[in-house]
Amino acid sequence: MKIVGFSGSPRKDGSTNTLIKRILKKVDDDTYESSIYYLNELNINPCQACGYCAENEGCDLDDSMKDLIKELEDSDVVIIGSPIYYGEVSAQTKLFTDRFYSIFNSKTKNLKNKKLILIYTQANPDPKTYTNYIKHQKKFLYEFLEFDVVNTLIAANLHFKEDLLENKDLLGEADNIALRL
Ligand SMILES: Cc1cc2nc3c(=O)[nH]c(=O)nc-3n(C[C@H](O)[C@H](O)[C@H](O)COP(=O)(O)O)c2cc1C
C-alpha cells in the first residue's frame, strides 16, 4: 500500500513537514511505501478554469501536477499539511488543491474513499480558532471530492520547530494517527 504526504509549508524543517514526516516514519513499513512532496519546491501553476478537463481527460497545464495527480491516484492514504496563513491554508496548498479540478471532472479518475489525513499548523495557541474554516475545507473541498477524511490534526501554538519538538502531546497525536492506519 502507498502513503503519500504533501506539504504546503515553505519551511523545510518547519512544523508541518516535521509532523508529516513523523507520521510517514511511524507507519508500518511492511504495509506502507511512503513518500513526501514539498509543494513549495515544485512547479504548480494556478488552475486556469479553461474547461479543458471538462472536455478532455486530464489538465492542459504542463507542470508538476501531472506527476502529483498520478501519485494521488496511486496512493491508498494521503496526508495534506499546511500552515495557517491569515486564517487559511498557504498559497502553495491552495494552488495544489485547486488543481484537483481535473480529477473532479475526470471520467476515469476519482478520489472516492481514499483515506485522507489533514494537518493544520498554527501559531495561535487556541486550536479552536480556525475550526469553522477547517470544517468548511473538509466539507466543501475534501469530502466534496469524496476523500474519506480519517483524521484532522490541528497543531496549535507553533511558531518555530522547537515549539513542536517540546510538545509531547502533539507528537503523540501524530504517532497515534500513524498507528491507527
Ligand atoms: C504569512 C504568515 C501568516 C500567518 N498567519 C497565521 C494566522 O493567521 N494564524 C496563526 O495562528 N498563525 C499564523 N502564522 C503562523 C504559522 O501558521 C505557524 O507558525 C505554523 O506553525 C508554521 O508552520 P511551518 O513551521 O510548517 O512553516 C502565519 C505565518 C506566516 C508566515
Ligand as a Chemical Component Dictionary entry (heavy atoms), coordinates in Angstrom:
data_LIG
# 
_chem_comp.id                   LIG 
_chem_comp.type                 NON-POLYMER 
_chem_comp.pdbx_formal_charge   0 
_chem_comp.three_letter_code    LIG 
# 
loop_
_chem_comp_atom.comp_id 
_chem_comp_atom.atom_id 
_chem_comp_atom.alt_atom_id 
_chem_comp_atom.type_symbol 
_chem_comp_atom.charge 
_chem_comp_atom.model_Cartn_x 
_chem_comp_atom.model_Cartn_y 
_chem_comp_atom.model_Cartn_z 
_chem_comp_atom.pdbx_ordinal 
LIG C1  C1  C 0 2.413  34.812 6.267  1  
LIG C2  C2  C 0 2.086  34.127 7.546  2  
LIG C3  C3  C 0 0.801  34.224 8.044  3  
LIG C4  C4  C 0 0.455  33.563 9.209  4  
LIG N1  N1  N 0 -0.841 33.663 9.669  5  
LIG C5  C5  C 0 -1.193 32.991 10.784 6  
LIG C6  C6  C 0 -2.541 33.045 11.247 7  
LIG O1  O1  O 0 -3.421 33.666 10.673 8  
LIG N2  N2  N 0 -2.840 32.361 12.385 9  
LIG C7  C7  C 0 -1.908 31.632 13.070 10 
LIG O2  O2  O 0 -2.248 31.026 14.097 11 
LIG N3  N3  N 0 -0.637 31.551 12.633 12 
LIG C8  C8  C 0 -0.255 32.207 11.512 13 
LIG N4  N4  N 0 1.040  32.113 11.044 14 
LIG C9  C9  C 0 1.997  31.230 11.769 15 
LIG C10 C10 C 0 2.120  29.832 11.161 16 
LIG O3  O3  O 0 0.882  29.298 10.774 17 
LIG C11 C11 C 0 2.711  28.861 12.190 18 
LIG O4  O4  O 0 3.893  29.352 12.757 19 
LIG C12 C12 C 0 2.939  27.473 11.600 20 
LIG O5  O5  O 0 3.191  26.581 12.653 21 
LIG C13 C13 C 0 4.149  27.458 10.667 22 
LIG O6  O6  O 0 4.296  26.170 10.132 23 
LIG P1  P1  P 0 5.695  25.700 9.474  24 
LIG O7  O7  O 0 6.709  25.654 10.574 25 
LIG O8  O8  O 0 5.401  24.402 8.877  26 
LIG O9  O9  O 0 6.041  26.724 8.443  27 
LIG C14 C14 C 0 1.424  32.780 9.895  28 
LIG C15 C15 C 0 2.728  32.686 9.384  29 
LIG C16 C16 C 0 3.056  33.350 8.220  30 
LIG C17 C17 C 0 4.458  33.222 7.668  31 
# 
loop_
_chem_comp_bond.comp_id 
_chem_comp_bond.atom_id_1 
_chem_comp_bond.atom_id_2 
_chem_comp_bond.value_order 
_chem_comp_bond.pdbx_ordinal 
LIG C1  C2  SING 1  
LIG C2  C3  SING 2  
LIG C2  C16 DOUB 3  
LIG C3  C4  DOUB 4  
LIG C4  N1  SING 5  
LIG C4  C14 SING 6  
LIG N1  C5  DOUB 7  
LIG C5  C6  SING 8  
LIG C5  C8  SING 9  
LIG C6  O1  DOUB 10 
LIG C6  N2  SING 11 
LIG N2  C7  SING 12 
LIG C7  O2  DOUB 13 
LIG C7  N3  SING 14 
LIG N3  C8  DOUB 15 
LIG C8  N4  SING 16 
LIG N4  C9  SING 17 
LIG N4  C14 SING 18 
LIG C9  C10 SING 19 
LIG C10 O3  SING 20 
LIG C10 C11 SING 21 
LIG C11 O4  SING 22 
LIG C11 C12 SING 23 
LIG C12 O5  SING 24 
LIG C12 C13 SING 25 
LIG C13 O6  SING 26 
LIG O6  P1  SING 27 
LIG P1  O7  DOUB 28 
LIG P1  O8  SING 29 
LIG P1  O9  SING 30 
LIG C14 C15 DOUB 31 
LIG C15 C16 SING 32 
LIG C16 C17 SING 33 
# 
